[in-house]
Amino acid sequence: MAQTRGTCDERFEAVRAALEASLDVGASVAVYLDGEPVVDLWGGYADAERTQPWERDTITCVFSTTKTMAALCALILADRGELDLDAPVARYWPEFAAAGKEKVLVRHVLGHTSGLPTWQEPLRPEQLYDWATATRLLAEQAPSSEPGVVGGYHAVTQGYLIGEVVHRITGRSLGAFFAEEVAGPLGADFHIGLPAEHDDRVAPVIPATTRAPEIVARGPGNPPLAAEIANTEAWRRAEVPSANGFGNARSVAAVQSILACGGEARGVRLLSPAGCERALEEQFAGEDEVLGARIRYGMGYAVQGRTCSWGGWGGSIVTTDLDTHLTVAYVMNQMVEQGPLGDDRGLGIVMAAYEGLGNLR
């Protein structure tokens, strides 16, 4: 069984055991309780050849776990009164009203019901790095369904839609807003748009050897993305707020623990308690026509009870429980493609964290 390093409260030893049992190449796990770390573990290797150890400050691309960071930015602006989640997107981005989208609300974007799950015009992957073009095309196209009715996972488009609204309000890109208003105050090592000085700490993504049948049946996507794109310099430098965040479990949990603690953690307040509650507001419940799975969307997260979560392609995940003030994050470099909603490694970590929570009672 693989060995891990870091710290782990003895009551959460089940988390360490779960990480060691599931460690394919390299990974990190963090559990925050009441805003404070009770588990901060890492182990394995940063490279497929298993020559470079995964270190305390190793980071990697977490793909769609990045969406929780973009959603948090929107919730923060809403809590400040700068963004009305019930307002039309076009209030902040007038060009967006074209082609029948004047009734698309900000919350429809957060809840994957805006009718813009992908671009209608075929794109090349490198066009994702041209923010002006990617957002212009979304502003020009018609919705594929009535806003607020059909759940269709906005795998890549959501980050551009939220990001352009943030840009119109603040004058800053979503990556810059996140760095200055969220990661910076919290001291979180998470980046949307990775500066070159961090490259030597990056564990390259290791693609899965198989693709789930349902993913193959849906085709390559638009634009078609291979997992290896995360290992390119262009991907690291760009801002793709749906998918190209770089961090580790510690940084993911450190940020999302804000939601678990009524908006304040480790002496930093980013949200009011009421602002945190907005994450749980149901926007859609039913079968997502893109994922082909039943899901309940809140404001930027999947919600179950008073827990909000989301994960990334290949296996990363973060779960935040507003009742128990628990946040659990898992980040790895070896992708395991067992389906569109990830695999069971992260779920095992989350279940082990709840086992530890039971030991506190």
BELUR-V72361 format. One record per residue. N is the residue number from 1. RES is the residue in one small letter. PHI is phi in whole degrees, -180 to 180 (999 if undefined). PSI is psi in radians with two decimals (NA if undefined). OMEGA is omega in whole degrees, 0 to 359 (999 if undefined). Layout:
BEGIN
N&RES&PHI&PSI&OMEGA / N&RES&PHI&PSI&OMEGA
END
This chain:
BEGIN
1&m&999&2.41&183 / 2&a&-65&2.59&178 / 3&q&-95&2.58&179 / 4&t&-121&2.81&176 / 5&r&-126&2.89&180 / 6&g&117&-2.75&183 / 7&t&-122&2.57&181 / 8&c&-153&2.04&173 / 9&d&-55&2.36&186 / 10&e&-58&-0.44&180 / 11&r&-74&-0.21&180 / 12&f&-113&0.48&180 / 13&e&-61&-0.41&177 / 14&a&-63&-0.50&178 / 15&v&-69&-0.77&177 / 16&r&-59&-0.78&181 / 17&a&-62&-0.70&180 / 18&a&-66&-0.69&178 / 19&l&-65&-0.81&182 / 20&e&-64&-0.63&181 / 21&a&-72&-0.44&186 / 22&s&-107&0.06&187 / 23&l&-72&1.84&181 / 24&d&-81&-1.02&176 / 25&v&-126&-1.24&178 / 26&g&-143&2.64&182 / 27&a&-166&2.87&172 / 28&s&-137&2.65&180 / 29&v&-137&2.45&175 / 30&a&-140&2.45&174 / 31&v&-127&2.18&176 / 32&y&-113&2.36&178 / 33&l&-127&2.20&185 / 34&d&54&0.61&176 / 35&g&82&0.00&182 / 36&e&-117&2.52&181 / 37&p&-74&2.25&173 / 38&v&-113&-0.29&174 / 39&v&-138&2.25&175 / 40&d&-146&1.60&188 / 41&l&-126&2.64&175 / 42&w&-152&2.78&180 / 43&g&-173&3.03&179 / 44&g&82&-2.56&189 / 45&y&-128&2.66&181 / 46&a&-89&-0.14&182 / 47&d&-132&2.72&183 / 48&a&-64&-0.48&181 / 49&e&-79&-0.13&180 / 50&r&59&0.81&177 / 51&t&-110&-0.41&182 / 52&q&-113&2.08&181 / 53&p&-67&2.55&172 / 54&w&-72&2.09&184 / 55&e&-99&3.04&181 / 56&r&-58&-0.66&184 / 57&d&-103&0.30&174 / 58&t&-66&2.38&177 / 59&i&-128&2.83&178 / 60&t&-154&2.96&179 / 61&c&-75&2.25&182 / 62&v&-103&0.14&179 / 63&f&49&-2.19&192 / 64&s&-74&-0.11&170 / 65&t&-60&-0.38&175 / 66&t&-57&-0.53&182 / 67&k&-59&-0.54&180 / 68&t&-66&-0.49&178 / 69&m&-75&-0.73&177 / 70&a&-63&-0.73&179 / 71&a&-62&-0.71&180 / 72&l&-63&-0.66&177 / 73&c&-60&-0.75&179 / 74&a&-65&-0.72&180 / 75&l&-64&-0.64&179 / 76&i&-66&-0.81&179 / 77&l&-64&-0.63&177 / 78&a&-65&-0.71&181 / 79&d&-66&-0.50&178 / 80&r&-82&-0.12&181 / 81&g&84&0.17&180 / 82&e&-90&-0.30&181 / 83&l&-135&2.21&176 / 84&d&-98&1.95&183 / 85&l&-66&-0.33&179 / 86&d&-95&0.06&181 / 87&a&-90&2.73&173 / 88&p&-63&2.49&175 / 89&v&-55&-0.62&184 / 90&a&-66&-0.28&176 / 91&r&-61&-0.62&182 / 92&y&-99&-0.39&186 / 93&w&-136&1.39&189 / 94&p&-55&-0.65&181 / 95&e&-62&-0.37&183 / 96&f&-68&-0.33&182 / 97&a&-69&-0.16&182 / 98&a&-63&2.73&172 / 99&a&59&0.59&174 / 100&g&83&0.40&181 / 101&k&-103&0.26&182 / 102&e&-66&-0.32&180 / 103&k&-99&0.08&176 / 104&v&-76&2.09&181 / 105&l&-95&2.80&178 / 106&v&-58&-0.71&182 / 107&r&-68&-0.43&175 / 108&h&-65&-0.67&178 / 109&v&-65&-0.80&180 / 110&l&-65&-0.53&182 / 111&g&-98&0.23&177 / 112&h&60&0.59&179 / 113&t&-125&0.36&183 / 114&s&-79&-0.20&183 / 115&g&82&0.30&179 / 116&l&-126&0.98&184 / 117&p&-70&-0.32&178 / 118&t&-158&3.05&175 / 119&w&-82&2.44&177 / 120&q&-78&-0.60&177 / 121&e&-81&2.27&180 / 122&p&-58&2.32&180 / 123&l&-118&2.68&168 / 124&r&-95&2.60&182 / 125&p&-52&-0.67&183 / 126&e&-67&-0.30&178 / 127&q&-72&-0.28&175 / 128&l&-65&-0.36&182 / 129&y&-85&-0.09&178 / 130&d&-102&1.58&187 / 131&w&-59&-0.76&183 / 132&a&-61&-0.73&180 / 133&t&-71&-0.78&181 / 134&a&-61&-0.72&181 / 135&t&-78&-0.59&178 / 136&r&-62&-0.77&180 / 137&l&-62&-0.67&177 / 138&l&-68&-0.65&179 / 139&a&-67&-0.54&184 / 140&e&-84&-0.44&189 / 141&q&-86&2.73&179 / 142&a&-84&2.61&177 / 143&p&-69&2.58&181 / 144&s&-84&-0.15&179 / 145&s&-155&2.89&179 / 146&e&-64&2.23&182 / 147&p&-57&2.37&177 / 148&g&85&0.05&185 / 149&v&-110&-0.90&186 / 150&v&-100&2.23&174 / 151&g&-85&2.11&179 / 152&g&-145&1.87&187 / 153&y&-50&2.13&179 / 154&h&-89&1.29&192 / 155&a&-56&-0.75&181 / 156&v&-117&-0.63&186 / 157&t&-65&-0.53&186 / 158&q&-57&-0.72&181 / 159&g&-64&-0.61&178 / 160&y&-73&-0.67&179 / 161&l&-66&-0.85&177 / 162&i&-65&-0.75&184 / 163&g&-63&-0.67&180 / 164&e&-70&-0.62&175 / 165&v&-64&-0.78&177 / 166&v&-60&-0.75&180 / 167&h&-64&-0.74&181 / 168&r&-66&-0.58&182 / 169&i&-80&-0.78&190 / 170&t&-103&-0.29&185 / 171&g&78&0.07&180 / 172&r&-119&2.65&173 / 173&s&-67&2.80&179 / 174&l&-62&-0.68&179 / 175&g&-62&-0.71&179 / 176&a&-69&-0.74&178 / 177&f&-60&-0.80&180 / 178&f&-61&-0.78&182 / 179&a&-63&-0.73&186 / 180&e&-84&-0.58&187 / 181&e&-104&-0.30&184 / 182&v&-123&-1.19&184 / 183&a&-62&-0.74&181 / 184&g&-59&-1.01&180 / 185&p&-58&-0.59&182 / 186&l&-87&-0.16&184 / 187&g&65&0.61&184 / 188&a&-95&2.28&182 / 189&d&-87&1.11&179 / 190&f&-130&2.40&188 / 191&h&-136&2.33&171 / 192&i&-112&1.68&195 / 193&g&98&1.66&190 / 194&l&-91&2.08&176 / 195&p&-64&2.58&186 / 196&a&-59&-0.50&183 / 197&e&-66&-0.19&179 / 198&h&-98&-0.04&186 / 199&d&-57&-0.64&184 / 200&d&-71&-0.13&179 / 201&r&-100&-0.05&187 / 202&v&-83&2.23&170 / 203&a&-87&2.05&180 / 204&p&-60&2.52&174 / 205&v&-67&2.38&177 / 206&i&-109&1.89&185 / 207&p&-62&2.69&174 / 208&a&-69&2.66&180 / 209&t&-85&-0.28&179 / 210&t&-132&2.72&175 / 211&r&-116&2.43&181 / 212&a&-62&2.49&182 / 213&p&-55&-0.67&182 / 214&e&-69&-0.51&177 / 215&i&-73&-0.75&178 / 216&v&-59&-0.72&182 / 217&a&-64&-0.53&181 / 218&r&-80&-0.17&179 / 219&g&90&-3.09&188 / 220&p&-78&-0.15&181 / 221&g&86&3.02&180 / 222&n&-136&1.94&356 / 223&p&-74&2.75&177 / 224&p&-69&2.19&183 / 225&l&-120&2.22&171 / 226&a&-96&2.57&182 / 227&a&-58&-0.53&182 / 228&e&-63&-0.27&180 / 229&i&-60&-0.49&180 / 230&a&-65&-0.30&182 / 231&n&-95&0.11&180 / 232&t&-94&2.66&179 / 233&e&-65&-0.66&182 / 234&a&-61&-0.74&179 / 235&w&-64&-0.74&182 / 236&r&-64&-0.71&185 / 237&r&-78&-0.46&183 / 238&a&-74&2.97&170 / 239&e&-114&1.94&174 / 240&v&-123&1.46&193 / 241&p&-66&-0.10&174 / 242&s&-88&-0.36&197 / 243&a&-152&-0.17&186 / 244&n&-117&0.62&173 / 245&g&-74&2.47&177 / 246&f&-118&2.26&179 / 247&g&-173&-2.91&174 / 248&n&-134&3.14&185 / 249&a&-61&-0.66&181 / 250&r&-60&-0.81&183 / 251&s&-72&-0.65&178 / 252&v&-63&-0.83&181 / 253&a&-68&-0.64&180 / 254&a&-60&-0.71&179 / 255&v&-72&-0.89&187 / 256&q&-73&-0.27&176 / 257&s&-64&-0.32&175 / 258&i&-56&-0.75&180 / 259&l&-66&-0.60&184 / 260&a&-72&-0.30&189 / 261&c&-119&0.52&177 / 262&g&71&0.35&175 / 263&g&98&-0.06&181 / 264&e&-134&2.32&177 / 265&a&-148&2.39&177 / 266&r&52&0.72&176 / 267&g&81&0.09&180 / 268&v&-117&2.17&176 / 269&r&-107&2.17&178 / 270&l&-115&-0.36&183 / 271&l&-142&2.75&169 / 272&s&-84&2.85&175 / 273&p&-56&-0.71&179 / 274&a&-65&-0.60&178 / 275&g&-66&-0.62&176 / 276&c&-67&-0.69&182 / 277&e&-61&-0.47&182 / 278&r&-63&-0.46&179 / 279&a&-60&-0.46&185 / 280&l&-88&-0.10&184 / 281&e&-68&2.07&184 / 282&e&-65&2.26&177 / 283&q&-111&-0.45&180 / 284&f&-161&2.46&174 / 285&a&-142&2.10&182 / 286&g&154&-2.77&181 / 287&e&-89&2.14&176 / 288&d&-75&2.17&187 / 289&e&-74&-0.28&177 / 290&v&-89&-0.84&181 / 291&l&-77&-0.43&183 / 292&g&68&0.55&181 / 293&a&-142&2.66&176 / 294&r&-76&2.39&184 / 295&i&-155&2.71&176 / 296&r&-122&2.03&181 / 297&y&-98&2.35&168 / 298&g&-99&-2.51&179 / 299&m&-89&1.40&176 / 300&g&94&0.00&181 / 301&y&-136&2.77&163 / 302&a&-80&2.41&183 / 303&v&-124&2.53&174 / 304&q&-146&2.00&187 / 305&g&62&-2.18&178 / 306&r&-111&0.56&177 / 307&t&-116&2.36&176 / 308&c&-124&2.49&186 / 309&s&-157&2.92&166 / 310&w&-167&2.85&181 / 311&g&-137&3.10&182 / 312&g&-120&2.75&178 / 313&w&-50&2.17&177 / 314&g&99&-0.32&173 / 315&g&140&-0.28&181 / 316&s&-65&2.73&183 / 317&i&-160&2.65&168 / 318&v&-139&2.39&179 / 319&t&-129&2.33&180 / 320&t&-128&2.21&182 / 321&d&-110&1.94&184 / 322&l&-73&-0.35&179 / 323&d&-83&-0.78&183 / 324&t&-92&-0.09&181 / 325&h&61&0.62&182 / 326&l&-106&2.36&174 / 327&t&-130&2.28&182 / 328&v&-127&2.30&179 / 329&a&-133&2.52&179 / 330&y&-137&2.24&181 / 331&v&-136&2.34&184 / 332&m&-143&2.95&177 / 333&n&-105&-0.43&179 / 334&q&-86&1.99&178 / 335&m&-80&2.46&175 / 336&v&-128&1.88&186 / 337&e&-93&1.57&178 / 338&q&-105&-0.03&180 / 339&g&164&3.00&185 / 340&p&-68&-0.30&181 / 341&l&-109&0.45&174 / 342&g&88&-2.79&184 / 343&d&-128&-3.01&189 / 344&d&-94&0.07&180 / 345&r&-65&-0.88&180 / 346&g&-64&-0.67&178 / 347&l&-61&-0.68&178 / 348&g&-63&-0.66&177 / 349&i&-65&-0.78&181 / 350&v&-63&-0.77&179 / 351&m&-63&-0.66&178 / 352&a&-66&-0.62&178 / 353&a&-65&-0.71&177 / 354&y&-67&-0.56&174 / 355&e&-62&-0.74&177 / 356&g&-64&-0.66&178 / 357&l&-62&-0.64&177 / 358&g&-63&-0.50&179 / 359&n&-72&-0.25&180 / 360&l&-84&-0.26&186 / 361&r&-87&NA&999
END
